[in-house]
Amino acid sequence: MLNLKHLASAFCLFLIVQTTNAQLGFSHEIGAIAGPVQFRSDFGSRDDSETNFGNSGYGIGIVHYLNFSYRADCNCYTTDTYFNDHFKLRNEISYNKTNLEHLGKWVDPDRTTIEANQLRGHKGVAKNLDIGTQLEFFPLSIRDFQGFAYSFAPFISFGVHYTSFTPEVSTTYANPDPTAVGDVTDPSNFYSFWELGSVDASPGSTWSVVSSVGVRYKLTKISDLMLDLRFQYYFDDNIDGLDHQLSYNKNNDWLVWLNFGYIYYLD
């Protein structure tokens, strides 16, 4: 409940900022994004391709842009400055979900140890709700792109997101103690060499940094198609419900998201 309160507060602040910006006369764009997500977590080995492609999910979102090159209040261009003609502010609410399991050499069929069976039985789900802002930089002129001088407009972006995460954890490992089978509160159901408390499905919240590279395609005068490859790094290592603290667990959770979008110009 606390996470939802934090997210609601952030959303209210977001609306206040957008109302203030609207009074300044900047034009607006709104759109939807969706696409596959690779969640890089403590499940499996981070650099193992089977793990990275196997632990894939999806992401969806709604995006809003402030376009500084055009004024909505007078249907005219703004002052011709470098910032106005090459930057947009992107605000976003998004959600991603990934089913997680241990893949790779540690759970190969020829491994029959207790530890291998514990890893095979351990499953998780990463579920994250985001709200945040990114500043997008367009090397080519935004005005020229809107005027059909060219069809494609590449961009890069960087920003900060607030994330509310609600992971899920389960296991099918047949612990010798029948009362512990499938019990996510019993550490003996999970990998023996992890520290106590490594598996924790408690919900929480954190901040994350987001960077992306992408391109827009001018579809009509008032609409674009977008392709965007995102990298998002969380300031927490329990987004997936697992922080096993082993020596090779050096990074917090992060993801790669290839999203496709449709953008509509409101003003």
C-alpha positions in Angstrom: 0.0 0.0 0.0 2.9 2.3 0.8 4.3 1.9 -2.7 1.0 2.8 -4.3 0.8 5.9 -2.1 4.3 6.9 -3.3 3.3 6.2 -6.9 0.1 8.2 -6.6 2.0 11.2 -5.1 4.5 11.0 -8.0 1.7 10.9 -10.5 0.0 13.9 -8.9 3.3 15.8 -9.1 3.6 14.7 -12.8 0.1 16.2 -13.5 0.9 19.5 -11.8 4.1 19.8 -13.9 2.2 19.1 -17.1 -0.5 21.6 -16.3 2.2 24.2 -15.7 3.9 23.4 -18.9 0.6 23.6 -20.8 0.3 27.2 -19.6 3.6 28.0 -21.3 2.2 27.2 -24.7 4.3 24.2 -25.7 2.7 21.7 -27.9 2.0 18.1 -26.8 2.3 14.6 -28.2 0.8 11.4 -26.8 1.4 7.8 -27.7 1.5 4.2 -26.7 4.5 1.8 -26.6 4.9 -2.0 -26.3 7.5 -4.6 -26.9 9.7 -7.5 -25.6 11.8 -7.1 -22.5 14.9 -9.0 -21.4 15.2 -8.8 -17.6 18.8 -9.2 -16.4 18.5 -10.5 -12.9 20.1 -12.9 -10.4 18.3 -15.8 -12.1 20.8 -17.9 -14.0 24.1 -16.4 -15.2 24.0 -12.8 -16.4 26.2 -13.2 -19.4 24.6 -16.5 -20.5 22.6 -16.1 -23.7 20.2 -18.9 -22.8 19.4 -17.1 -19.6 19.0 -13.7 -21.2 16.7 -14.9 -24.0 14.9 -17.4 -21.9 14.0 -14.8 -19.2 12.2 -12.5 -21.5 8.8 -10.8 -20.9 6.9 -7.8 -22.2 6.4 -4.1 -21.5 3.6 -1.6 -22.3 3.3 2.1 -21.6 1.8 5.5 -22.3 4.1 8.3 -23.2 3.6 12.1 -23.3 6.0 14.6 -25.0 6.5 18.3 -24.6 7.5 19.6 -28.0 9.4 22.9 -27.5 9.6 23.8 -31.2 5.9 24.6 -31.6 3.5 26.7 -29.6 0.0 25.4 -29.1 -1.5 28.7 -28.0 -0.8 30.5 -31.3 -0.2 27.6 -33.8 3.2 29.0 -34.5 6.9 28.0 -34.1 8.7 29.0 -30.9 11.9 31.0 -30.9 14.4 29.3 -33.1 17.0 28.1 -30.5 19.1 25.0 -30.6 17.4 23.5 -27.5 13.9 24.1 -29.0 14.8 22.5 -32.3 16.7 19.5 -30.9 15.2 18.4 -27.6 11.9 17.0 -26.4 10.8 16.1 -22.8 9.3 12.6 -22.6 7.0 11.6 -19.7 6.0 8.0 -19.2 3.9 5.6 -17.3 4.8 2.0 -18.1 4.6 -1.6 -16.8 6.8 -4.6 -17.5 6.5 -8.3 -16.5 8.9 -11.2 -16.9 8.7 -14.8 -15.8 12.0 -15.9 -14.4 13.8 -19.3 -14.0 17.3 -20.6 -13.7 18.7 -21.6 -17.1 22.1 -22.5 -18.4 24.9 -24.9 -17.4 24.0 -25.0 -13.7 20.7 -26.8 -14.4 21.8 -28.9 -17.3 20.1 -32.4 -17.3 23.4 -34.1 -16.4 23.6 -32.2 -13.1 21.8 -34.3 -10.5 22.9 -32.6 -7.3 20.5 -31.3 -4.6 21.6 -27.7 -5.5 20.8 -28.3 -9.2 17.3 -29.5 -8.3 16.8 -26.5 -6.0 17.6 -24.2 -8.9 15.3 -26.0 -11.3 12.4 -25.8 -8.9 12.9 -22.1 -8.2 10.7 -19.7 -10.3 10.0 -16.0 -10.1 8.1 -13.2 -11.7 9.3 -9.6 -11.9 6.5 -7.0 -12.1 7.3 -3.3 -12.3 5.2 -0.2 -12.5 7.2 2.9 -13.6 6.6 6.6 -13.8 9.3 9.0 -15.0 10.8 11.6 -17.3 13.5 11.5 -20.0 15.1 14.2 -22.1 15.4 13.2 -25.7 18.0 14.7 -28.1 17.4 14.7 -31.8 20.6 15.4 -33.9 18.5 16.5 -36.8 16.1 19.5 -36.8 12.7 18.7 -35.2 11.1 21.5 -37.3 12.5 20.0 -40.5 11.3 16.6 -39.5 7.8 17.9 -38.8 7.9 19.6 -42.2 8.7 16.3 -44.1 12.2 17.4 -44.9 13.2 13.8 -44.1 11.3 10.7 -43.0 13.5 9.4 -40.2 14.6 11.3 -37.0 17.0 9.4 -34.8 17.3 10.3 -31.1 19.0 9.4 -27.8 17.6 10.0 -24.4 18.4 9.9 -20.7 16.2 10.1 -17.7 15.0 9.0 -14.2 12.1 6.7 -13.3 10.4 5.9 -10.0 9.7 2.1 -9.9 7.2 0.2 -7.8 8.1 -3.5 -7.8 6.0 -6.5 -6.7 8.0 -9.7 -7.4 6.6 -13.2 -7.0 8.6 -16.3 -5.9 7.7 -20.0 -6.0 9.4 -23.4 -5.8 8.6 -27.0 -6.6 11.7 -28.5 -5.0 10.8 -31.6 -3.0 12.5 -30.9 0.2 13.1 -34.1 2.4 10.8 -32.4 4.9 7.3 -32.7 3.4 6.0 -29.7 5.2 8.5 -27.5 3.4 7.7 -28.4 -0.2 6.8 -25.3 -2.1 7.2 -23.1 0.9 8.8 -19.8 -0.1 9.4 -19.0 3.6 11.7 -22.0 4.1 15.3 -21.3 3.0 16.0 -25.0 2.7 13.9 -25.1 -0.4 16.4 -22.9 -2.3 20.0 -23.0 -3.4 22.1 -24.2 -0.4 25.0 -21.8 -0.9 22.9 -18.6 -0.9 22.9 -16.5 2.3 19.8 -16.5 4.5 17.3 -13.9 3.2 18.5 -14.0 -0.4 15.0 -15.0 -1.6 12.6 -12.2 -0.7 9.3 -11.5 -2.5 8.5 -8.4 -0.5 7.1 -5.5 -2.6 9.1 -2.3 -2.6 10.1 0.8 -4.5 13.2 2.3 -5.9 14.7 4.8 -8.5 16.2 3.8 -11.8 18.1 5.5 -14.6 16.9 5.1 -18.1 18.8 5.5 -21.4 17.7 4.8 -24.9 18.5 5.1 -28.6 15.8 5.1 -31.2 14.3 6.6 -34.3 11.0 8.1 -35.4 9.4 7.7 -38.8 7.1 10.5 -40.1 3.8 8.7 -40.8 1.5 11.7 -41.3 1.6 15.4 -40.5 0.3 14.6 -37.0 1.6 11.1 -36.3 4.9 9.2 -36.1 6.0 5.6 -35.7 8.8 5.0 -33.2 11.4 2.3 -32.5 13.2 2.6 -29.2 15.8 0.4 -27.5 15.9 1.1 -23.8 18.4 0.2 -21.0 17.1 0.6 -17.5 19.2 0.2 -14.4 17.6 -0.1 -11.0 19.1 1.1 -7.7 18.0 -2.1 -6.1 18.9 -5.8 -6.5 15.7 -7.3 -5.2 13.4 -6.3 -8.1 13.2 -10.0 -9.1 12.7 -11.3 -5.5 16.3 -12.6 -5.4 19.6 -11.1 -4.1 21.9 -14.0 -3.5 24.9 -12.0 -2.5 27.5 -14.4 -4.1 30.8 -13.0 -5.3 29.7 -12.9 -9.0 26.5 -11.0 -8.2 28.1 -7.6 -8.6 25.3 -5.7 -10.3 21.8 -4.6 -9.4 18.9 -5.7 -11.6 18.5 -4.1 -15.0 16.6 -4.7 -18.3 16.7 -4.2 -22.0 13.4 -3.2 -23.7 12.8 -3.0 -27.4 9.6 -1.1 -27.8 7.5 0.0 -30.8 5.3 3.0 -30.5 2.7 5.2 -32.1 2.9 9.0 -31.4 0.1 11.4 -32.1 0.5 15.3 -32.1 -2.3 16.8 -30.0 -1.6 20.5 -30.9 
